[in-house]
Amino acid sequence: MNILELCLSPDFGGLEIHMRDFSRWLVEQPEIQLFLVLQENTRLQQELQNLAAPIFTFSSRAGKFSPIMARKLSNIIQENHIDVVHVHWKFDLPLVALTKKICKQPFKFVHTRQMNMPGTKRDPFHRFIYGQMDCFIAITKYIEKQAQENLPIDHSNIKQIYYGVQPLPEIAPQHTKDLKKRLKIQGDFTIGLLGRISEYKGQQILIQAVEILKNQGVYVKAWIIGEAFEKEYKSKLESMVLEKGLSDQIYFMNFYEKPIELMSCFDTVVLTTKNETFGLVLIEAMHAGVAVIGSDAGGVPEIIDHEKTGLLFESWNAAALAKSIKRLVIDSDLRIKLARGGQIKAREKFNLEKQYQKVLDTIK
């Protein structure tokens, strides 16, 4: 079977990392011939350029409808006898829908949806796109429900499959100790917040929570880790830290290639996104055996069972986040219990190999 993985996104966050890792897994499957279509000169292209699969590039994203790009994509599909085109980025959907309409080679049009879908999408534009689509994969039950309610697509074509994480071998305490020393992660209680730095991710909520705790006499240290997709927002965060006098408590770190390894350095990992679609970072932290805290919105409650595998706090409420952090600071037994419960759930329910196989079985 010939599968074409397509992602013209210029960014490099959770969506692009998932596409990269799934492509690396697919290329190892004996029954699959993999092809890639990427935007040139992007981090994603750099990450996949040495993969043993043909790579075709476009100079930019397609926009709503691009006949020139659709003809180019159609030629790629026809010349390589592509059976399935798997799309990850929502902005690529119009291109593939138009391509399917004009392409002489029949192919299965599959989309894995990783972002929320507020509002009904039943206008002519979306009816055309979803009318061409053969399979819609929702990474959470929350998205599955949104798709059923908002999209002009047959419910039988909507499948729900969670993300998975490949657990690392048990991380040796000495390795974690050495890593903490090298990265200067130290303090009585440490917090990690990992993910692309953008306002929607809500890093400011953690800063506000740390200030609240400081005023209550609870001294913690926090690391905000990730690539700044919104440079002005990161500058705003840095200014906020200075203005609040938290420079000795809050630090910034760039994207780290081995997040699970890094997470083992913290006492807790938090997710502050206002309405996170899923929260892969939480599953990674749970695999690492770290207690997690996440906002009670989107797909996060499907990951965290409150007070069993982590703590949930009211979304976008810094005081509620501060209260949750404080519980773990003063109750180490609770923190250990949540970490153990989370690790068990992550290994049982969010296994990478099993999830990838489910996707492959679905798109065949």
C-alpha contacts under 8 A as a table, 3 or more apart, distances in Angstrom:
res1	aa1	res2	aa2	distance
1	M	31	E	6.30
1	M	32	I	5.10
1	M	33	Q	6.11
1	M	82	I	7.83
1	M	83	D	6.44
1	M	364	K	7.92
2	N	32	I	5.95
2	N	33	Q	4.74
2	N	34	L	5.98
2	N	35	F	7.43
2	N	80	N	7.79
2	N	81	H	6.89
2	N	82	I	4.96
2	N	83	D	5.30
2	N	84	V	6.67
3	I	32	I	6.91
3	I	33	Q	6.28
3	I	34	L	5.16
3	I	35	F	6.16
3	I	82	I	5.97
3	I	83	D	5.98
3	I	84	V	4.84
3	I	85	V	6.10
3	I	86	H	7.34
4	L	34	L	5.98
4	L	35	F	4.57
4	L	36	L	5.50
4	L	37	V	7.17
4	L	82	I	6.61
4	L	83	D	7.94
4	L	84	V	6.09
4	L	85	V	4.81
4	L	86	H	6.13
5	E	19	M	7.81
5	E	23	S	7.13
5	E	34	L	7.48
5	E	35	F	6.27
5	E	36	L	4.98
5	E	37	V	6.35
5	E	85	V	6.09
5	E	86	H	4.98
5	E	87	V	6.39
6	L	36	L	5.92
6	L	37	V	4.71
6	L	38	L	6.22
6	L	85	V	6.95
6	L	86	H	6.04
6	L	87	V	5.12
6	L	88	H	6.75
7	C	16	E	7.69
7	C	19	M	7.67
7	C	37	V	6.37
7	C	38	L	5.34
7	C	39	Q	7.26
7	C	87	V	6.31
7	C	88	H	5.83
7	C	89	W	5.85
7	C	92	D	7.06
8	L	37	V	7.25
8	L	38	L	4.90
8	L	39	Q	4.59
8	L	58	F	7.55
8	L	60	S	7.16
8	L	61	R	5.55
8	L	89	W	7.22
8	L	92	D	6.81
9	S	12	F	7.88
9	S	16	E	7.47
9	S	38	L	7.68
9	S	39	Q	6.70
9	S	61	R	6.95
9	S	89	W	6.52
10	P	39	Q	6.73
10	P	42	T	5.63
10	P	43	R	7.44
10	P	44	L	7.66
11	D	16	E	7.15
11	D	42	T	7.36
11	D	43	R	7.22
11	D	44	L	7.68
11	D	229	F	7.84
12	F	15	L	7.45
12	F	16	E	5.29
12	F	17	I	6.66
12	F	43	R	6.31
12	F	44	L	6.45
13	G	16	E	5.48
13	G	17	I	6.06
13	G	195	G	7.40
13	G	196	R	6.18
14	G	17	I	5.10
14	G	18	H	6.06
14	G	195	G	7.85
14	G	280	L	7.71
15	L	18	H	5.25
15	L	19	M	6.36
15	L	88	H	7.23
15	L	89	W	7.57
15	L	114	Q	6.95
16	E	19	M	5.03
16	E	20	R	6.13
16	E	44	L	6.68
17	I	20	R	4.98
17	I	21	D	6.10
17	I	44	L	7.83
18	H	21	D	5.19
18	H	22	F	5.99
19	M	22	F	5.24
19	M	23	S	6.06
19	M	88	H	6.95
20	R	23	S	5.22
20	R	24	R	6.30
20	R	44	L	7.08
20	R	47	E	7.33
20	R	48	L	6.75
21	D	24	R	5.03
21	D	25	W	6.29
22	F	25	W	5.03
22	F	26	L	6.04
22	F	356	Y	7.01
23	S	26	L	4.98
23	S	27	V	6.20
23	S	34	L	7.74
24	R	27	V	5.51
24	R	28	E	7.00
24	R	51	L	7.16
25	W	28	E	5.52
25	W	29	Q	7.03
25	W	356	Y	7.89
26	L	29	Q	5.34
26	L	32	I	6.86
26	L	34	L	6.92
27	V	30	P	7.85
27	V	32	I	6.81
27	V	33	Q	6.92
27	V	34	L	5.81
27	V	51	L	7.90
27	V	52	A	7.07
27	V	53	A	7.10
28	E	32	I	7.95
29	Q	32	I	5.56
30	P	33	Q	7.96
33	Q	53	A	7.74
34	L	53	A	5.69
34	L	54	P	7.36
35	F	53	A	5.61
35	F	54	P	5.19
35	F	55	I	6.15
35	F	56	F	7.94
36	L	53	A	7.08
36	L	54	P	6.28
36	L	55	I	4.72
36	L	56	F	6.10
37	V	55	I	5.89
37	V	56	F	4.79
37	V	57	T	5.59
37	V	58	F	7.54
38	L	44	L	7.57
38	L	45	Q	6.31
38	L	55	I	7.32
38	L	56	F	6.42
38	L	57	T	4.93
38	L	58	F	6.38
39	Q	42	T	6.33
39	Q	45	Q	6.98
39	Q	57	T	5.29
39	Q	58	F	4.88
39	Q	59	S	5.79
39	Q	60	S	5.81
39	Q	61	R	6.92
40	E	45	Q	6.34
40	E	57	T	5.32
40	E	58	F	5.86
40	E	59	S	5.53
40	E	60	S	7.38
41	N	45	Q	6.50
41	N	46	Q	7.38
42	T	45	Q	5.27
42	T	46	Q	6.47
43	R	46	Q	5.05
43	R	47	E	6.19
44	L	47	E	5.07
44	L	48	L	6.34
45	Q	48	L	5.24
45	Q	49	Q	5.70
46	Q	49	Q	5.31
47	E	50	N	7.57
48	L	51	L	5.34
49	Q	55	I	7.49
58	F	61	R	7.35
61	R	91	F	7.81
61	R	92	D	7.39
62	A	65	F	6.72
62	A	66	S	5.88
62	A	69	M	6.78
62	A	91	F	7.78
62	A	92	D	6.77
62	A	95	L	6.33
63	G	66	S	6.67
63	G	91	F	7.11
63	G	92	D	7.79
63	G	94	P	7.81
63	G	95	L	7.73
64	K	91	F	7.51
64	K	94	P	5.58
64	K	95	L	6.99
65	F	94	P	5.81
65	F	95	L	5.78
65	F	98	L	7.05
66	S	69	M	5.37
66	S	70	A	6.01
66	S	95	L	6.57
67	P	70	A	4.94
67	P	71	R	6.07
67	P	98	L	7.74
68	I	71	R	5.28
68	I	72	K	6.37
69	M	72	K	4.98
69	M	73	L	6.07
69	M	95	L	7.40
70	A	73	L	5.07
70	A	74	S	5.92
70	A	95	L	5.93
70	A	96	V	7.16
70	A	98	L	6.39
70	A	99	T	4.82
71	R	74	S	4.91
71	R	75	N	6.18
71	R	99	T	6.83
71	R	102	I	7.82
71	R	103	C	7.89
72	K	75	N	5.19
72	K	76	I	6.44
73	L	76	I	5.07
73	L	77	I	6.26
73	L	99	T	6.76
74	S	77	I	5.09
74	S	78	Q	6.11
74	S	99	T	5.72
74	S	100	K	7.65
74	S	102	I	7.42
74	S	103	C	5.23
74	S	104	K	7.87
74	S	105	Q	7.95
75	N	78	Q	5.12
75	N	79	E	5.91
75	N	103	C	7.86
76	I	79	E	5.36
76	I	80	N	6.11
77	I	80	N	5.43
77	I	81	H	5.77
77	I	82	I	5.00
77	I	103	C	7.88
77	I	105	Q	6.83
78	Q	81	H	5.13
78	Q	82	I	6.72
78	Q	103	C	7.39
78	Q	104	K	6.96
78	Q	105	Q	5.28
81	H	105	Q	6.95
82	I	85	V	7.26
82	I	105	Q	7.61
82	I	107	F	6.48
83	D	106	P	7.24
83	D	107	F	4.74
83	D	108	K	6.14
84	V	107	F	5.30
84	V	108	K	4.59
84	V	109	F	6.16
84	V	110	V	7.19
84	V	363	I	7.24
84	V	364	K	7.39
85	V	107	F	6.88
85	V	108	K	6.18
85	V	109	F	5.25
85	V	110	V	6.14
86	H	109	F	6.39
86	H	110	V	4.79
86	H	111	H	5.74
86	H	112	T	7.49
87	V	90	K	7.63
87	V	92	D	6.92
87	V	93	L	7.03
87	V	109	F	7.77
87	V	110	V	6.14
87	V	111	H	4.74
87	V	112	T	6.46
88	H	92	D	7.76
88	H	111	H	5.96
88	H	112	T	5.38
88	H	113	R	6.72
88	H	114	Q	7.83
89	W	92	D	5.65
89	W	93	L	7.40
89	W	113	R	7.81
90	K	93	L	5.49
90	K	113	R	7.44
91	F	94	P	6.95
92	D	95	L	5.46
92	D	96	V	6.55
93	L	96	V	5.29
93	L	97	A	6.03
93	L	111	H	7.94
93	L	129	I	6.75
94	P	97	A	5.05
94	P	98	L	6.09
94	P	129	I	5.98
95	L	98	L	5.33
95	L	99	T	6.09
96	V	99	T	4.83
96	V	100	K	6.04
96	V	109	F	7.55
97	A	100	K	5.23
97	A	101	K	6.44
97	A	109	F	7.89
97	A	128	F	7.46
97	A	129	I	5.26
97	A	130	Y	7.81
97	A	132	Q	5.59
97	A	133	M	7.17
98	L	101	K	5.10
98	L	102	I	6.57
98	L	129	I	7.84
99	T	102	I	5.35
99	T	103	C	5.68
100	K	103	C	5.23
100	K	106	P	7.45
100	K	107	F	7.35
100	K	109	F	7.77
100	K	132	Q	6.95
101	K	132	Q	7.53
103	C	106	P	7.01
108	K	133	M	7.62
108	K	134	D	5.98
108	K	135	C	7.90
108	K	363	I	7.83
109	F	132	Q	7.11
109	F	133	M	5.05
109	F	134	D	5.22
109	F	135	C	6.59
110	V	133	M	6.30
110	V	134	D	5.93
110	V	135	C	4.74
110	V	136	F	5.95
110	V	137	I	7.57
110	V	363	I	6.72
111	H	133	M	7.65
111	H	135	C	6.43
111	H	136	F	5.06
111	H	137	I	6.08
112	T	136	F	6.05
112	T	137	I	4.54
112	T	138	A	6.13
112	T	139	I	7.31
113	R	136	F	7.12
113	R	137	I	5.98
113	R	138	A	5.23
113	R	139	I	6.52
113	R	143	I	7.74
114	Q	138	A	6.88
114	Q	139	I	6.06
114	Q	143	I	7.98
114	Q	277	T	6.57
114	Q	278	F	7.62
115	M	143	I	7.71
115	M	277	T	5.58
116	N	143	I	6.22
116	N	146	Q	7.70
116	N	277	T	5.84
116	N	298	G	7.94
117	M	143	I	7.29
117	M	146	Q	6.33
117	M	147	A	7.34
117	M	150	N	7.70
118	P	146	Q	7.57
119	G	150	N	6.46
120	T	149	E	7.47
120	T	150	N	4.27
120	T	151	L	6.58
121	K	126	H	5.89
121	K	127	R	7.74
121	K	150	N	5.67
121	K	151	L	5.48
121	K	152	P	7.13
122	R	125	F	7.87
122	R	126	H	5.82
122	R	127	R	5.73
122	R	150	N	7.25
122	R	151	L	6.26
122	R	152	P	5.71
123	D	126	H	5.57
123	D	127	R	6.03
124	P	127	R	4.93
124	P	128	F	6.11
125	F	128	F	5.43
125	F	129	I	6.60
126	H	129	I	5.01
126	H	130	Y	6.01
126	H	131	G	7.99
126	H	151	L	7.94
126	H	152	P	7.49
127	R	130	Y	5.40
127	R	131	G	5.55
127	R	152	P	5.89
128	F	131	G	5.01
128	F	132	Q	6.54
129	I	132	Q	5.56
129	I	133	M	6.71
130	Y	133	M	4.89
130	Y	151	L	7.51
130	Y	152	P	6.27
130	Y	153	I	5.94
131	G	152	P	7.30
131	G	153	I	6.78
133	M	136	F	7.36
133	M	153	I	7.93
134	D	157	N	6.45
135	C	157	N	4.91
135	C	158	I	6.10
135	C	159	K	7.45
135	C	363	I	7.29
136	F	157	N	6.09
136	F	158	I	4.76
136	F	159	K	6.18
137	I	144	E	7.97
137	I	158	I	5.93
137	I	159	K	4.83
137	I	160	Q	5.64
137	I	161	I	6.64
138	A	141	K	7.09
138	A	143	I	5.58
138	A	144	E	5.24
138	A	158	I	7.14
138	A	159	K	6.04
138	A	160	Q	4.67
138	A	161	I	6.17
138	A	162	Y	7.70
139	I	143	I	6.84
139	I	144	E	7.68
139	I	160	Q	5.79
139	I	161	I	5.09
139	I	162	Y	4.63
139	I	163	Y	6.24
139	I	278	F	7.21
140	T	143	I	5.33
140	T	144	E	6.28
140	T	160	Q	6.17
140	T	161	I	6.72
140	T	162	Y	5.83
140	T	277	T	7.49
140	T	278	F	6.53
140	T	299	G	6.08
140	T	302	E	7.69
141	K	144	E	4.78
141	K	145	K	6.12
141	K	160	Q	6.34
141	K	299	G	7.44
141	K	302	E	7.94
142	Y	145	K	5.33
142	Y	146	Q	6.42
142	Y	277	T	7.85
142	Y	298	G	6.53
142	Y	299	G	5.79
143	I	146	Q	4.91
143	I	147	A	6.05
143	I	277	T	7.48
143	I	299	G	7.86
144	E	147	A	5.12
144	E	148	Q	6.24
144	E	158	I	6.98
144	E	159	K	7.26
144	E	160	Q	6.17
145	K	148	Q	5.13
145	K	149	E	6.21
146	Q	149	E	5.17
146	Q	150	N	5.79
146	Q	151	L	7.82
147	A	150	N	5.24
147	A	151	L	5.20
147	A	158	I	7.58
148	Q	151	L	6.19
148	Q	153	I	7.67
148	Q	155	H	6.04
148	Q	158	I	7.64
153	I	157	N	7.07
153	I	158	I	7.81
154	D	157	N	5.54
154	D	158	I	7.20
155	H	158	I	5.28
156	S	159	K	7.63
161	I	355	Q	6.86
161	I	358	K	7.21
161	I	359	V	7.11
162	Y	350	F	6.99
162	Y	355	Q	6.67
163	Y	280	L	7.16
163	Y	350	F	6.53
163	Y	352	L	7.07
163	Y	355	Q	6.35
164	G	283	I	7.97
164	G	350	F	4.39
164	G	351	N	4.80
164	G	352	L	3.83
164	G	353	E	7.37
164	G	354	K	7.67
164	G	355	Q	5.64
164	G	356	Y	7.57
165	V	283	I	7.10
165	V	284	E	6.41
165	V	287	H	7.79
165	V	350	F	6.17
165	V	351	N	5.60
165	V	352	L	4.47
166	Q	351	N	6.44
166	Q	352	L	5.03
166	Q	353	E	7.28
167	P	284	E	7.81
167	P	287	H	5.96
167	P	288	A	7.53
167	P	347	R	7.60
167	P	351	N	7.97
168	L	171	I	7.27
168	L	260	I	7.66
168	L	288	A	7.86
171	I	175	H	6.85
171	I	176	T	7.08
171	I	261	E	7.33
171	I	264	S	7.79
171	I	288	A	7.81
172	A	175	H	5.21
172	A	176	T	6.53
173	P	176	T	5.14
173	P	177	K	6.11
174	Q	177	K	4.89
174	Q	178	D	6.09
175	H	178	D	5.13
175	H	179	L	6.11
176	T	179	L	5.04
176	T	180	K	6.08
176	T	261	E	7.67
176	T	264	S	6.49
176	T	265	C	5.90
177	K	180	K	5.21
177	K	181	K	6.28
177	K	265	C	7.55
178	D	181	K	5.09
178	D	182	R	6.18
179	L	182	R	5.05
179	L	183	L	6.07
179	L	262	L	7.76
179	L	265	C	7.45
180	K	183	L	5.23
180	K	184	K	5.60
180	K	185	I	4.76
180	K	186	Q	6.77
180	K	265	C	5.97
181	K	184	K	4.94
181	K	185	I	6.39
181	K	186	Q	7.56
182	R	185	I	7.89
185	I	190	T	7.70
185	I	265	C	7.23
186	Q	190	T	7.05
186	Q	221	K	7.92
187	G	190	T	6.04
187	G	220	V	7.14
187	G	221	K	6.36
188	D	220	V	6.89
188	D	221	K	7.99
189	F	219	Y	7.76
189	F	220	V	5.22
189	F	221	K	6.36
189	F	266	F	7.81
189	F	267	D	6.13
189	F	329	V	6.66
190	T	220	V	6.06
190	T	221	K	4.94
190	T	222	A	5.68
190	T	223	W	7.89
190	T	266	F	5.17
190	T	267	D	5.27
190	T	268	T	6.76
191	I	220	V	7.58
191	I	221	K	6.20
191	I	222	A	4.48
191	I	223	W	6.24
191	I	266	F	5.54
191	I	267	D	6.05
191	I	268	T	5.14
191	I	269	V	5.70
191	I	270	V	7.13
192	G	222	A	5.84
192	G	223	W	5.05
192	G	224	I	6.38
192	G	225	I	7.37
192	G	263	M	6.94
192	G	266	F	6.04
192	G	268	T	6.44
192	G	269	V	4.69
192	G	270	V	6.33
193	L	203	Q	7.69
193	L	222	A	7.57
193	L	223	W	6.18
193	L	224	I	4.99
193	L	225	I	6.01
193	L	269	V	5.89
193	L	270	V	5.39
193	L	271	L	6.31
193	L	272	T	8.00
194	L	224	I	6.22
194	L	225	I	4.72
194	L	226	G	5.81
194	L	269	V	7.91
194	L	270	V	7.98
194	L	271	L	7.67
194	L	281	V	6.96
195	G	201	K	7.63
195	G	225	I	6.37
195	G	226	G	4.97
195	G	227	E	7.35
195	G	255	F	7.96
195	G	281	V	7.56
196	R	201	K	7.40
196	R	225	I	7.78
196	R	226	G	4.88
196	R	227	E	5.10
196	R	228	A	6.04
196	R	229	F	6.48
197	I	201	K	6.71
197	I	203	Q	7.25
197	I	225	I	7.85
197	I	226	G	5.89
197	I	227	E	5.86
197	I	228	A	4.59
197	I	229	F	5.93
197	I	230	E	6.55
197	I	233	Y	7.63
197	I	234	K	6.68
198	S	201	K	5.48
198	S	202	G	7.21
198	S	203	Q	7.70
198	S	228	A	6.79
198	S	229	F	6.15
198	S	230	E	5.39
198	S	233	Y	6.39
198	S	234	K	7.48
199	E	202	G	5.37
199	E	203	Q	7.06
199	E	204	Q	7.85
199	E	230	E	7.72
199	E	233	Y	6.43
200	Y	273	T	6.08
200	Y	274	K	6.42
201	K	271	L	8.00
201	K	272	T	6.11
201	K	273	T	4.06
201	K	274	K	6.59
201	K	276	E	7.98
202	G	205	I	5.54
202	G	206	L	7.56
202	G	272	T	5.23
202	G	273	T	5.05
202	G	274	K	6.48
202	G	316	W	7.37
203	Q	206	L	5.52
203	Q	207	I	6.80
203	Q	224	I	7.33
203	Q	237	L	7.68
203	Q	272	T	6.42
203	Q	273	T	7.77
204	Q	207	I	5.03
204	Q	208	Q	6.22
204	Q	237	L	6.45
205	I	208	Q	5.14
205	I	209	A	6.13
205	I	272	T	6.61
205	I	316	W	6.58
205	I	317	N	7.08
205	I	318	A	5.13
205	I	321	L	7.90
206	L	209	A	4.93
206	L	210	V	6.16
206	L	272	T	7.08
206	L	318	A	6.75
206	L	321	L	7.48
207	I	210	V	5.23
207	I	211	E	6.39
207	I	240	M	7.85
207	I	241	V	7.00
207	I	250	I	7.46
208	Q	211	E	5.11
208	Q	212	I	6.28
208	Q	318	A	5.84
208	Q	319	A	8.00
209	A	212	I	5.02
209	A	213	L	6.25
209	A	318	A	4.89
209	A	319	A	6.07
209	A	321	L	6.18
209	A	322	A	4.68
210	V	213	L	5.12
210	V	214	K	6.13
210	V	219	Y	7.94
210	V	220	V	6.94
210	V	221	K	7.89
210	V	222	A	7.91
210	V	322	A	6.80
211	E	214	K	5.01
211	E	215	N	6.29
211	E	244	K	7.20
211	E	246	L	7.38
212	I	215	N	5.22
212	I	216	Q	6.44
212	I	319	A	7.00
212	I	322	A	6.66
213	L	216	Q	4.94
213	L	217	G	6.31
213	L	218	V	4.95
213	L	219	Y	6.66
213	L	220	V	7.76
213	L	322	A	6.20
213	L	326	K	7.48
214	K	217	G	5.04
214	K	218	V	5.14
214	K	219	Y	5.48
214	K	220	V	7.73
215	N	218	V	7.36
218	V	326	K	7.50
220	V	249	Q	6.58
221	K	248	D	7.78
221	K	249	Q	4.43
221	K	250	I	5.82
222	A	249	Q	6.12
222	A	250	I	4.81
222	A	251	Y	6.36
223	W	250	I	5.77
223	W	251	Y	4.81
223	W	252	F	5.68
223	W	253	M	6.89
224	I	250	I	7.45
224	I	251	Y	6.20
224	I	252	F	4.88
224	I	253	M	6.17
225	I	252	F	5.90
225	I	253	M	4.62
225	I	254	N	5.55
225	I	255	F	6.05
225	I	256	Y	7.52
226	G	253	M	6.50
226	G	254	N	4.91
226	G	255	F	4.15
226	G	256	Y	7.16
227	E	254	N	5.60
227	E	255	F	5.16
228	A	231	K	5.61
228	A	234	K	6.40
230	E	233	Y	5.34
230	E	234	K	6.53
231	K	234	K	5.21
231	K	235	S	6.34
232	E	235	S	5.08
232	E	236	K	6.18
233	Y	236	K	4.89
233	Y	237	L	6.25
234	K	237	L	4.97
234	K	238	E	6.20
235	S	238	E	5.07
235	S	239	S	6.15
236	K	239	S	5.13
236	K	240	M	6.13
237	L	240	M	4.97
237	L	241	V	6.30
238	E	241	V	5.18
238	E	242	L	6.44
239	S	242	L	5.12
239	S	243	E	6.08
240	M	243	E	5.11
240	M	244	K	6.09
241	V	244	K	5.36
241	V	245	G	6.22
241	V	246	L	5.14
241	V	247	S	5.89
241	V	250	I	7.01
242	L	245	G	5.16
242	L	246	L	6.15
242	L	247	S	5.87
243	E	246	L	7.76
245	G	248	D	7.83
246	L	249	Q	5.14
246	L	250	I	5.98
247	S	250	I	5.64
247	S	251	Y	7.09
248	D	251	Y	7.74
256	Y	259	P	5.92
256	Y	262	L	7.62
258	K	261	E	5.53
258	K	262	L	6.47
259	P	262	L	4.97
259	P	263	M	6.01
259	P	284	E	7.54
260	I	263	M	5.05
260	I	264	S	6.62
260	I	284	E	5.61
260	I	285	A	6.14
260	I	287	H	7.54
260	I	288	A	5.83
261	E	264	S	5.64
261	E	265	C	7.63
261	E	288	A	7.32
262	L	265	C	5.66
262	L	266	F	7.83
263	M	266	F	5.70
263	M	269	V	7.00
263	M	285	A	5.87
263	M	288	A	6.73
263	M	290	V	7.17
264	S	267	D	7.83
264	S	285	A	7.49
264	S	288	A	5.81
264	S	289	G	7.16
264	S	290	V	6.43
266	F	269	V	6.76
266	F	290	V	7.29
267	D	290	V	6.52
267	D	291	A	6.90
268	T	290	V	5.83
268	T	291	A	4.98
268	T	292	V	5.54
268	T	293	I	7.31
269	V	282	L	7.30
269	V	285	A	6.61
269	V	290	V	6.93
269	V	291	A	6.57
269	V	292	V	4.98
269	V	293	I	6.41
270	V	282	L	7.60
270	V	292	V	5.73
270	V	293	I	4.66
270	V	294	G	5.71
271	L	279	G	7.53
271	L	281	V	7.79
271	L	282	L	7.23
271	L	293	I	6.34
271	L	294	G	4.71
271	L	295	S	6.58
272	T	294	G	6.29
272	T	295	S	5.95
272	T	315	S	7.33
272	T	316	W	7.10
273	T	276	E	5.36
273	T	295	S	6.89
273	T	315	S	7.60
273	T	316	W	7.59
274	K	295	S	7.03
274	K	297	A	7.10
274	K	315	S	5.58
274	K	316	W	5.62
275	N	295	S	7.56
275	N	297	A	5.06
275	N	298	G	4.91
275	N	299	G	7.94
275	N	315	S	7.38
276	E	279	G	6.14
276	E	295	S	7.99
276	E	297	A	6.65
276	E	298	G	5.17
276	E	299	G	6.29
276	E	300	V	6.59
277	T	298	G	5.17
277	T	299	G	5.06
277	T	300	V	7.25
278	F	298	G	6.84
278	F	299	G	4.49
278	F	300	V	5.62
278	F	303	I	7.90
279	G	282	L	5.48
279	G	283	I	7.06
279	G	299	G	7.16
279	G	300	V	6.04
279	G	303	I	7.84
280	L	283	I	5.20
280	L	284	E	6.32
281	V	284	E	5.07
281	V	285	A	6.22
282	L	285	A	5.09
282	L	286	M	6.12
282	L	292	V	6.41
282	L	294	G	7.78
282	L	303	I	7.72
283	I	286	M	4.94
283	I	287	H	6.13
283	I	303	I	7.35
283	I	346	A	5.97
283	I	350	F	7.44
284	E	287	H	5.09
284	E	288	A	6.31
285	A	288	A	4.93
285	A	289	G	6.42
285	A	290	V	5.41
285	A	291	A	7.36
285	A	292	V	6.93
286	M	289	G	5.08
286	M	290	V	5.48
286	M	291	A	6.70
286	M	292	V	6.96
286	M	339	A	6.56
286	M	342	G	4.94
286	M	343	Q	4.68
286	M	346	A	6.03
287	H	290	V	7.57
287	H	342	G	7.36
287	H	343	Q	4.89
287	H	344	I	7.94
287	H	346	A	5.71
287	H	347	R	6.62
288	A	343	Q	6.99
289	G	339	A	5.12
289	G	340	R	6.25
289	G	342	G	7.09
289	G	343	Q	5.29
290	V	339	A	4.87
290	V	340	R	7.94
290	V	342	G	7.82
290	V	343	Q	7.77
291	A	309	T	7.62
291	A	310	G	5.99
291	A	335	R	5.83
291	A	336	I	7.11
291	A	338	L	5.46
291	A	339	A	4.17
291	A	340	R	7.96
291	A	342	G	7.12
292	V	309	T	7.67
292	V	310	G	4.97
292	V	311	L	6.48
292	V	338	L	7.65
292	V	339	A	7.34
292	V	342	G	7.95
293	I	310	G	5.73
293	I	311	L	4.73
293	I	312	L	5.78
293	I	313	F	7.34
293	I	324	S	7.36
293	I	325	I	7.85
294	G	300	V	6.63
294	G	304	I	7.55
294	G	310	G	7.83
294	G	311	L	6.46
294	G	312	L	5.08
294	G	313	F	6.30
295	S	300	V	6.82
295	S	312	L	5.43
295	S	313	F	4.96
295	S	314	E	5.75
295	S	315	S	4.65
295	S	316	W	7.50
296	D	300	V	6.34
296	D	301	P	5.94
296	D	312	L	5.35
296	D	313	F	5.67
296	D	314	E	5.59
296	D	315	S	5.70
297	A	300	V	6.07
297	A	301	P	6.76
297	A	314	E	7.99
297	A	315	S	6.39
298	G	301	P	7.25
299	G	302	E	5.45
299	G	303	I	7.15
300	V	303	I	5.25
300	V	304	I	6.22
301	P	304	I	5.08
301	P	305	D	6.54
301	P	306	H	7.88
301	P	312	L	7.54
302	E	305	D	7.36
304	I	308	K	7.70
304	I	309	T	5.54
304	I	310	G	5.42
304	I	311	L	6.85
304	I	312	L	7.11
304	I	342	G	7.74
305	D	308	K	5.35
305	D	309	T	5.22
305	D	310	G	6.27
305	D	311	L	7.42
306	H	309	T	6.44
306	H	310	G	5.59
306	H	311	L	4.89
306	H	312	L	5.70
307	E	310	G	5.50
307	E	311	L	5.44
307	E	338	L	6.83
308	K	311	L	7.78
308	K	337	K	7.60
308	K	338	L	5.69
308	K	341	G	6.12
308	K	342	G	7.48
309	T	337	K	7.95
309	T	338	L	4.78
309	T	339	A	6.71
309	T	340	R	7.57
309	T	341	G	4.75
309	T	342	G	4.15
309	T	343	Q	7.88
309	T	345	K	7.44
310	G	338	L	5.24
310	G	339	A	7.26
310	G	341	G	7.93
310	G	342	G	6.59
311	L	324	S	6.82
312	L	324	S	7.80
313	F	317	N	7.57
313	F	320	A	5.61
313	F	321	L	5.74
313	F	324	S	6.87
314	E	317	N	5.63
314	E	320	A	6.04
314	E	321	L	7.47
317	N	320	A	5.36
317	N	321	L	6.43
318	A	321	L	5.03
318	A	322	A	6.08
319	A	322	A	5.01
319	A	323	K	6.21
320	A	323	K	5.07
320	A	324	S	6.38
321	L	324	S	5.13
321	L	325	I	6.23
322	A	325	I	5.14
322	A	326	K	6.05
323	K	326	K	5.08
323	K	327	R	6.34
324	S	327	R	5.21
324	S	328	L	6.80
325	I	328	L	5.36
325	I	329	V	6.30
326	K	329	V	4.90
326	K	330	I	6.24
327	R	330	I	5.53
327	R	331	D	5.86
328	L	331	D	5.08
328	L	332	S	6.01
328	L	334	L	6.55
328	L	335	R	5.35
329	V	332	S	6.59
331	D	334	L	5.46
331	D	335	R	6.59
332	S	335	R	4.94
332	S	336	I	6.20
333	D	336	I	5.18
333	D	337	K	6.12
334	L	337	K	5.01
334	L	338	L	6.11
335	R	338	L	5.27
335	R	339	A	6.15
336	I	339	A	5.08
336	I	340	R	6.22
337	K	340	R	5.29
337	K	341	G	6.16
338	L	341	G	5.07
338	L	342	G	5.90
339	A	342	G	5.17
339	A	343	Q	6.15
340	R	343	Q	5.20
340	R	344	I	6.35
341	G	344	I	5.31
341	G	345	K	6.36
342	G	345	K	5.20
342	G	346	A	6.06
343	Q	346	A	5.14
343	Q	347	R	6.22
344	I	347	R	5.40
344	I	348	E	6.24
345	K	348	E	5.18
345	K	349	K	5.77
345	K	350	F	7.54
346	A	349	K	5.49
346	A	350	F	5.05
346	A	351	N	7.11
347	R	350	F	5.87
347	R	351	N	5.75
348	E	351	N	6.51
350	F	355	Q	7.18
351	N	354	K	5.54
351	N	355	Q	6.21
352	L	355	Q	5.18
352	L	356	Y	6.09
353	E	356	Y	5.29
353	E	357	Q	6.20
354	K	357	Q	5.20
354	K	358	K	6.28
355	Q	358	K	5.07
355	Q	359	V	6.39
356	Y	359	V	5.10
356	Y	360	L	6.24
357	Q	360	L	5.04
357	Q	361	D	6.05
358	K	361	D	5.14
358	K	362	T	6.12
359	V	362	T	5.03
359	V	363	I	6.21
360	L	363	I	5.32
360	L	364	K	6.12
361	D	364	K	5.54
